[in-house]
């Protein structure tokens, strides 16, 4: 494994993690927002 291979692998892993995390963050954020807004009205 050369340094270039290692950098490429690291980038692929980082992109994979981001692709996995972004939808989770959006879902968690919208659930939190719904709860927050719902709790304010009651």
RASULDA-V238080 format. One record per residue. N is the residue number from 1. NEAR is the number of other ideal C-beta (glycine too) atoms within 12 Angstrom. D_CENTER is the distance of its C-alpha to the mean C-alpha in whole Angstrom. Layout:
N_NEAR_D_CENTER + N_NEAR_D_CENTER
This chain:
1_9_29 + 2_8_29 + 3_9_27 + 4_10_26 + 5_11_25 + 6_12_23 + 7_13_21 + 8_14_20 + 9_15_19 + 10_15_17 + 11_14_15 + 12_14_15 + 13_14_13 + 14_14_11 + 15_14_10 + 16_13_10 + 17_14_7 + 18_14_5 + 19_13_7 + 20_14_6 + 21_15_2 + 22_14_3 + 23_12_6 + 24_14_6 + 25_15_5 + 26_13_8 + 27_14_10 + 28_14_10 + 29_15_11 + 30_14_13 + 31_14_15 + 32_14_15 + 33_14_17 + 34_14_19 + 35_14_20 + 36_13_21 + 37_12_23 + 38_11_25 + 39_10_26 + 40_9_27 + 41_8_29 + 42_7_31
